Amino acid sequence: MATLTIDLPEGVLSALYQSPDEAKKDVRLAIAIEWYRRGAISQGQAAEIARLTRADFIDELAVRKIDVIQVNLEELKREIGLS
């Protein structure tokens, strides 16, 4: 697994009232959600990045009102036999 290091300005964690571990968890979830929202990764991959079960990741999407199912028009046409 690859490792990514992020430098934060002094005082950010205290301003957020977070420990480094809490911030790490938030950042992992935010990255997973954003990459999933863009369609760059699957739900399973996003859940793995966020270190959540797939069901818990879907719950996090729902809390943020992000579509759980990502289908574009061309995929939908193929699914229903229009292309």
TIMI-2910 file (N, C-alpha, C, CB; in pm, 1 decimal, decimal comma, always signed):
<rs>
+----------+----------+----------+----------+----------+----------+----------+----------+----------+----------+----------+----------+------+
!      n_x !      n_y !      n_z !     ca_x !     ca_y !     ca_z !      c_x !      c_y !      c_z !     cb_x !     cb_y !     cb_z ! resn !
+----------+----------+----------+----------+----------+----------+----------+----------+----------+----------+----------+----------+------+
!    +84,3 !   -116,9 !     +0,0 !     +0,0 !     +0,0 !     +0,0 !    +89,5 !   +124,1 !     +0,0 !    -96,3 !     -0,7 !   +122,0 !  Met !
!    +53,1 !   +223,1 !    -78,0 !   +127,9 !   +348,3 !    -86,1 !    +99,0 !   +435,3 !    +36,3 !    +92,6 !   +424,4 !   -215,9 !  Ala !
!   +193,8 !   +521,0 !    +69,0 !   +178,7 !   +613,1 !   +180,9 !   +182,1 !   +755,4 !   +129,5 !   +288,8 !   +590,7 !   +286,6 !  Thr !
!    +95,0 !   +837,9 !   +183,0 !    +87,2 !   +978,9 !   +145,9 !   +103,5 !  +1060,9 !   +272,8 !    -48,0 !  +1012,3 !    +73,4 !  Leu !
!   +191,1 !  +1160,3 !   +268,4 !   +214,4 !  +1246,4 !   +384,1 !   +166,5 !  +1386,7 !   +350,5 !   +365,0 !  +1247,1 !   +425,0 !  Thr !
!    +92,8 !  +1446,2 !   +444,2 !    +40,9 !  +1581,5 !   +423,5 !    +92,3 !  +1670,8 !   +536,0 !   -116,0 !  +1582,1 !   +418,6 !  Ile !
!   +151,1 !  +1783,2 !   +499,1 !   +194,8 !  +1881,4 !   +597,5 !    +82,1 !  +1981,7 !   +617,9 !   +326,5 !  +1952,8 !   +552,4 !  Asp !
!    +47,9 !  +2006,0 !   +743,4 !    -56,5 !  +2101,8 !   +777,1 !     +4,9 !  +2222,8 !   +846,1 !   -163,8 !  +2036,8 !   +866,7 !  Leu !
!    -50,6 !  +2339,3 !   +821,6 !     +0,0 !  +2457,7 !   +891,5 !    -16,5 !  +2442,7 !  +1043,2 !    -73,2 !  +2584,5 !   +842,2 !  Pro !
!    +71,7 !  +2507,1 !  +1116,1 !    +63,1 !  +2504,9 !  +1261,8 !    -74,8 !  +2554,3 !  +1305,4 !   +175,2 !  +2591,8 !  +1325,2 !  Glu !
!   -129,2 !  +2488,7 !  +1404,2 !   -254,6 !  +2533,8 !  +1462,7 !   -381,1 !  +2479,8 !  +1398,6 !   -258,9 !  +2678,5 !  +1457,8 !  Gly !
!   -368,8 !  +2412,8 !  +1284,0 !   -488,8 !  +2362,9 !  +1215,5 !   -561,1 !  +2259,9 !  +1301,5 !   -451,8 !  +2301,4 !  +1079,2 !  Val !
!   -488,5 !  +2165,0 !  +1355,1 !   -553,5 !  +2060,2 !  +1434,9 !   -617,5 !  +2117,7 !  +1560,5 !   -452,5 !  +1951,8 !  +1473,0 !  Leu !
!   -551,0 !  +2210,6 !  +1624,9 !   -611,3 !  +2268,9 !  +1744,9 !   -733,1 !  +2353,2 !  +1708,3 !   -508,3 !  +2354,5 !  +1821,2 !  Ser !
!   -729,7 !  +2420,5 !  +1592,9 !   -846,3 !  +2497,9 !  +1548,7 !   -964,8 !  +2407,3 !  +1518,4 !   -811,4 !  +2581,1 !  +1425,0 !  Ala !
!   -935,3 !  +2285,1 !  +1473,2 !  -1040,6 !  +2187,6 !  +1443,3 !  -1078,5 !  +2105,3 !  +1565,9 !   -995,9 !  +2094,8 !  +1330,9 !  Leu !
!  -1005,7 !  +2125,2 !  +1674,5 !  -1025,6 !  +2046,8 !  +1797,1 !  -1013,3 !  +1897,4 !  +1768,1 !  -1163,6 !  +2077,7 !  +1859,6 !  Tyr !
!   -908,8 !  +1863,6 !  +1692,7 !   -886,1 !  +1724,4 !  +1655,9 !   -744,7 !  +1680,0 !  +1691,4 !   -911,4 !  +1704,4 !  +1506,8 !  Gln !
!   -735,8 !  +1553,1 !  +1723,7 !   -604,8 !  +1491,0 !  +1740,6 !   -553,7 !  +1454,2 !  +1601,3 !   -612,0 !  +1364,2 !  +1835,1 !  Ser !
!   -426,1 !  +1424,7 !  +1589,0 !   -375,8 !  +1379,5 !  +1459,2 !   -450,5 !  +1255,4 !  +1407,2 !   -226,7 !  +1349,1 !  +1469,6 !  Pro !
!   -485,3 !  +1162,7 !  +1495,8 !   -558,0 !  +1042,8 !  +1451,7 !   -698,8 !  +1077,1 !  +1401,6 !   -567,1 !   +941,1 !  +1566,8 !  Asp !
!   -766,1 !  +1169,7 !  +1467,3 !   -899,5 !  +1211,3 !  +1422,5 !   -891,1 !  +1281,2 !  +1287,1 !   -965,2 !  +1304,6 !  +1526,6 !  Glu !
!   -790,7 !  +1365,8 !  +1270,6 !   -772,8 !  +1435,3 !  +1143,1 !   -740,8 !  +1336,7 !  +1031,5 !   -661,4 !  +1540,3 !  +1154,2 !  Ala !
!   -657,7 !  +1237,5 !  +1062,2 !   -622,9 !  +1136,4 !   +962,5 !   -748,9 !  +1064,4 !   +915,6 !   -520,7 !  +1035,1 !  +1020,2 !  Lys !
!   -835,2 !  +1029,1 !  +1009,0 !   -960,0 !   +960,7 !   +975,1 !  -1048,3 !  +1049,4 !   +886,1 !  -1036,1 !   +921,4 !  +1103,7 !  Lys !
!  -1060,4 !  +1176,9 !   +922,2 !  -1140,7 !  +1269,6 !   +842,0 !  -1084,8 !  +1286,9 !   +701,6 !  -1148,6 !  +1404,8 !   +910,7 !  Asp !
!   -952,9 !  +1299,5 !   +691,6 !   -890,0 !  +1319,2 !   +560,1 !   -906,7 !  +1195,0 !   +474,2 !   -740,1 !  +1353,1 !   +575,5 !  Val !
!   -889,0 !  +1076,7 !   +533,1 !   -906,2 !   +951,6 !   +457,2 !  -1048,2 !   +943,4 !   +401,6 !   -876,1 !   +827,8 !   +546,7 !  Arg !
!  -1146,7 !   +976,4 !   +484,7 !  -1285,9 !   +971,5 !   +440,5 !  -1313,6 !  +1076,2 !   +333,0 !  -1379,9 !   +992,1 !   +559,4 !  Leu !
!  -1263,8 !  +1196,6 !   +352,5 !  -1286,2 !  +1303,8 !   +254,9 !  -1226,5 !  +1269,0 !   +118,5 !  -1226,3 !  +1435,2 !   +305,9 !  Ala !
!  -1106,6 !  +1214,9 !   +118,8 !  -1042,1 !  +1175,8 !     -7,2 !  -1120,4 !  +1062,6 !    -73,6 !   -895,1 !  +1132,3 !    +17,6 !  Ile !
!  -1158,2 !   +964,2 !     +4,9 !  -1233,7 !   +850,8 !    -50,2 !  -1365,4 !   +897,6 !   -111,1 !  -1260,6 !   +745,5 !    +59,0 !  Ala !
!  -1436,0 !   +983,4 !    -41,2 !  -1564,3 !  +1033,8 !    -91,5 !  -1543,8 !  +1114,2 !   -219,4 !  -1634,3 !  +1120,5 !    +15,3 !  Ile !
!  -1446,7 !  +1202,0 !   -220,2 !  -1424,5 !  +1286,2 !   -338,9 !  -1384,0 !  +1203,2 !   -459,8 !  -1317,1 !  +1391,3 !   -310,3 !  Glu !
!  -1293,3 !  +1109,0 !   -443,3 !  -1252,3 !  +1026,2 !   -557,1 !  -1368,1 !   +938,3 !   -603,9 !  -1130,6 !   +938,9 !   -519,5 !  Trp !
!  -1450,2 !   +889,7 !   -511,1 !  -1567,2 !   +811,1 !   -550,0 !  -1667,0 !   +899,8 !   -624,6 !  -1634,0 !   +746,8 !   -425,6 !  Tyr !
!  -1691,8 !  +1019,7 !   -572,2 !  -1786,6 !  +1113,0 !   -634,8 !  -1746,2 !  +1144,6 !   -778,0 !  -1796,0 !  +1242,6 !   -553,6 !  Arg !
!  -1616,2 !  +1156,9 !   -802,6 !  -1564,6 !  +1184,5 !   -937,6 !  -1572,8 !  +1063,2 !  -1029,4 !  -1420,5 !  +1231,7 !   -929,5 !  Arg !
!  -1594,9 !   +945,8 !   -970,9 !  -1597,6 !   +823,9 !  -1050,3 !  -1460,1 !   +764,0 !  -1073,4 !  -1662,2 !   +851,1 !  -1181,4 !  Gly !
!  -1361,4 !   +811,5 !   -999,9 !  -1224,4 !   +764,5 !  -1018,1 !  -1200,8 !   +628,5 !   -952,9 !  -1127,1 !   +865,7 !   -961,6 !  Ala !
!  -1277,3 !   +597,4 !   -848,2 !  -1260,8 !   +470,7 !   -776,9 !  -1398,6 !   +411,3 !   -746,4 !  -1179,1 !   +491,2 !   -645,5 !  Ile !
!  -1399,8 !   +282,5 !   -717,4 !  -1525,2 !   +212,7 !   -684,9 !  -1561,3 !   +233,4 !   -538,2 !  -1513,3 !    +61,5 !   -715,8 !  Ser !
!  -1684,1 !   +194,0 !   -503,6 !  -1726,2 !   +199,0 !   -363,3 !  -1635,3 !   +114,7 !   -275,7 !  -1870,7 !   +151,6 !   -349,0 !  Gln !
!  -1601,6 !     -2,7 !   -324,4 !  -1515,0 !    -90,8 !   -247,4 !  -1378,5 !    -29,7 !   -222,6 !  -1499,5 !   -222,5 !   -318,0 !  Gly !
!  -1321,3 !    +31,6 !   -325,8 !  -1191,7 !    +97,0 !   -310,0 !  -1202,7 !   +215,2 !   -213,7 !  -1138,0 !   +144,0 !   -446,5 !  Gln !
!  -1309,2 !   +291,6 !   -227,7 !  -1329,0 !   +407,1 !   -139,7 !  -1344,4 !   +363,0 !     +5,4 !  -1452,3 !   +487,7 !   -183,6 !  Ala !
!  -1420,9 !   +258,4 !    +27,5 !  -1438,1 !   +206,6 !   +163,2 !  -1304,5 !   +161,2 !   +220,4 !  -1538,6 !    +90,4 !   +164,3 !  Ala !
!  -1223,4 !    +98,1 !   +137,4 !  -1092,0 !    +52,6 !   +182,6 !  -1002,9 !   +171,1 !   +219,8 !  -1024,5 !    -32,3 !    +73,7 !  Glu !
!  -1003,2 !   +275,3 !   +138,0 !   -924,0 !   +395,7 !   +167,6 !   -970,1 !   +458,7 !   +298,7 !   -935,0 !   +498,4 !    +52,2 !  Ile !
!  -1102,4 !   +465,8 !   +316,1 !  -1158,9 !   +526,3 !   +437,1 !  -1148,6 !   +434,5 !   +558,8 !  -1304,2 !   +562,8 !   +413,4 !  Ala !
!  -1108,5 !   +309,2 !   +533,5 !  -1100,0 !   +207,4 !   +638,5 !  -1235,4 !   +186,6 !   +706,7 !   -994,1 !   +247,0 !   +742,7 !  Arg !
!  -1337,4 !   +174,4 !   +619,8 !  -1473,6 !   +146,8 !   +663,5 !  -1524,4 !    +23,0 !   +591,2 !  -1566,8 !   +268,4 !   +637,4 !  Leu !
!  -1630,1 !    -35,6 !   +644,6 !  -1698,6 !   -138,4 !   +567,0 !  -1769,5 !    -67,6 !   +452,1 !  -1799,9 !   -221,3 !   +655,7 !  Thr !
!  -1804,3 !   -143,1 !   +351,8 !  -1875,5 !    -81,8 !   +239,0 !  -2008,6 !    -23,9 !   +285,1 !  -1898,4 !   -184,8 !   +126,5 !  Arg !
!  -2078,9 !    -93,6 !   +374,9 !  -2206,8 !    -43,7 !   +426,8 !  -2187,9 !    +87,8 !   +501,5 !  -2271,6 !   -148,0 !   +519,4 !  Ala !
!  -2082,7 !    +96,9 !   +582,3 !  -2056,9 !   +221,4 !   +655,3 !  -2018,5 !   +334,1 !   +560,0 !  -1945,9 !   +200,6 !   +759,2 !  Asp !
!  -1945,0 !   +301,6 !   +453,4 !  -1910,5 !   +403,5 !   +354,6 !  -2036,9 !   +455,1 !   +286,2 !  -1811,7 !   +347,0 !   +250,0 !  Phe !
!  -2127,3 !   +365,4 !   +251,0 !  -2254,1 !   +406,2 !   +188,9 !  -2332,3 !   +495,6 !   +284,1 !  -2338,8 !   +282,5 !   +149,7 !  Ile !
!  -2332,2 !   +462,0 !   +411,8 !  -2398,2 !   +547,5 !   +511,4 !  -2337,0 !   +687,5 !   +512,9 !  -2388,4 !   +484,3 !   +651,5 !  Asp !
!  -2204,2 !   +694,8 !   +503,5 !  -2136,9 !   +825,5 !   +500,8 !  -2176,3 !   +904,9 !   +375,9 !  -1983,5 !   +807,2 !   +505,6 !  Glu !
!  -2191,0 !   +836,4 !   +262,9 !  -2237,5 !   +903,8 !   +141,2 !  -2378,0 !   +959,6 !   +162,0 !  -2235,6 !   +806,8 !    +20,7 !  Leu !
!  -2464,0 !   +880,7 !   +221,6 !  -2602,9 !   +922,6 !   +244,2 !  -2608,6 !  +1043,8 !   +336,0 !  -2685,1 !   +807,3 !   +304,1 !  Ala !
!  -2528,9 !  +1044,1 !   +441,4 !  -2525,2 !  +1158,1 !   +534,2 !  -2490,0 !  +1285,7 !   +458,6 !  -2422,9 !  +1133,2 !   +648,6 !  Val !
!  -2401,4 !  +1274,0 !   +360,1 !  -2355,4 !  +1389,9 !   +283,3 !  -2438,0 !  +1414,7 !   +156,8 !  -2210,2 !  +1371,4 !   +245,6 !  Arg !
!  -2544,8 !  +1335,8 !   +140,9 !  -2635,1 !  +1347,6 !    +25,3 !  -2560,1 !  +1333,1 !   -108,0 !  -2708,0 !  +1482,7 !    +29,2 !  Lys !
!  -2471,1 !  +1234,5 !   -111,5 !  -2396,1 !  +1202,0 !   -233,1 !  -2455,4 !  +1074,3 !   -289,8 !  -2241,6 !  +1185,8 !   -204,3 !  Ile !
!  -2480,8 !  +1072,8 !   -420,6 !  -2540,8 !   +955,9 !   -485,0 !  -2460,0 !   +830,6 !   -454,5 !  -2550,9 !   +976,8 !   -636,9 !  Asp !
!  -2530,2 !   +729,2 !   -411,1 !  -2466,8 !   +602,0 !   -378,3 !  -2433,3 !   +525,5 !   -504,9 !  -2557,4 !   +517,9 !   -287,8 !  Val !
!  -2516,5 !   +538,4 !   -605,7 !  -2495,5 !   +468,7 !   -732,7 !  -2449,3 !   +570,5 !   -836,2 !  -2625,9 !   +395,5 !   -780,1 !  Ile !
!  -2334,6 !   +542,1 !   -893,9 !  -2275,0 !   +631,0 !   -993,5 !  -2288,9 !   +567,0 !  -1131,4 !  -2125,0 !   +660,1 !   -960,5 !  Gln !
!  -2381,3 !   +616,7 !  -1211,7 !  -2401,3 !   +563,5 !  -1346,3 !  -2411,7 !   +681,5 !  -1441,6 !  -2529,1 !   +472,5 !  -1354,3 !  Val !
!  -2334,5 !   +676,4 !  -1550,4 !  -2347,9 !   +782,3 !  -1649,5 !  -2447,2 !   +737,7 !  -1757,1 !  -2209,8 !   +817,6 !  -1712,3 !  Asn !
!  -2485,1 !   +827,8 !  -1843,3 !  -2588,0 !   +801,6 !  -1943,7 !  -2550,8 !   +686,1 !  -2036,0 !  -2613,0 !   +926,3 !  -2025,7 !  Leu !
!  -2426,2 !   +679,1 !  -2080,5 !  -2383,6 !   +571,7 !  -2170,3 !  -2391,6 !   +434,9 !  -2102,5 !  -2241,1 !   +597,2 !  -2219,1 !  Glu !
!  -2352,2 !   +428,3 !  -1976,2 !  -2361,8 !   +302,6 !  -1901,4 !  -2507,7 !   +260,9 !  -1887,2 !  -2296,2 !   +316,5 !  -1762,1 !  Glu !
!  -2593,6 !   +355,5 !  -1859,2 !  -2735,8 !   +327,2 !  -1843,5 !  -2795,0 !   +275,7 !  -1974,4 !  -2810,8 !   +452,7 !  -1796,8 !  Leu !
!  -2760,4 !   +336,1 !  -2086,1 !  -2808,6 !   +291,1 !  -2215,8 !  -2765,2 !   +147,7 !  -2243,0 !  -2758,1 !   +383,6 !  -2326,6 !  Lys !
!  -2639,1 !   +115,0 !  -2210,2 !  -2590,2 !    -20,9 !  -2229,9 !  -2667,3 !   -118,4 !  -2142,2 !  -2440,1 !    -29,3 !  -2199,7 !  Arg !
!  -2691,9 !    -80,0 !  -2018,9 !  -2762,6 !   -167,6 !  -1923,5 !  -2903,2 !   -201,7 !  -1971,4 !  -2770,2 !   -101,0 !  -1785,7 !  Glu !
!  -2971,5 !   -104,7 !  -2031,3 !  -3109,9 !   -130,1 !  -2074,1 !  -3120,1 !   -169,1 !  -2220,8 !  -3195,1 !     -7,8 !  -2048,9 !  Ile !
!  -3003,8 !   -185,0 !  -2286,7 !  -3001,7 !   -237,0 !  -2423,3 !  -3030,7 !   -135,6 !  -2531,0 !  -3098,2 !   -345,9 !  -2435,2 !  Gly !
!  -3003,4 !     -7,6 !  -2508,1 !  -3029,5 !    +96,4 !  -2608,2 !  -2907,6 !   +128,7 !  -2693,8 !  -3077,3 !   +222,1 !  -2540,1 !  Leu !
!  -2793,7 !    +69,6 !  -2664,6 !  -2678,1 !   +103,8 !  -2749,0 !  -2613,6 !    -20,1 !  -2804,6 !  -2575,4 !   +184,6 !  -2670,5 !  Ser !
+----------+----------+----------+----------+----------+----------+----------+----------+----------+----------+----------+----------+------+
</rs>
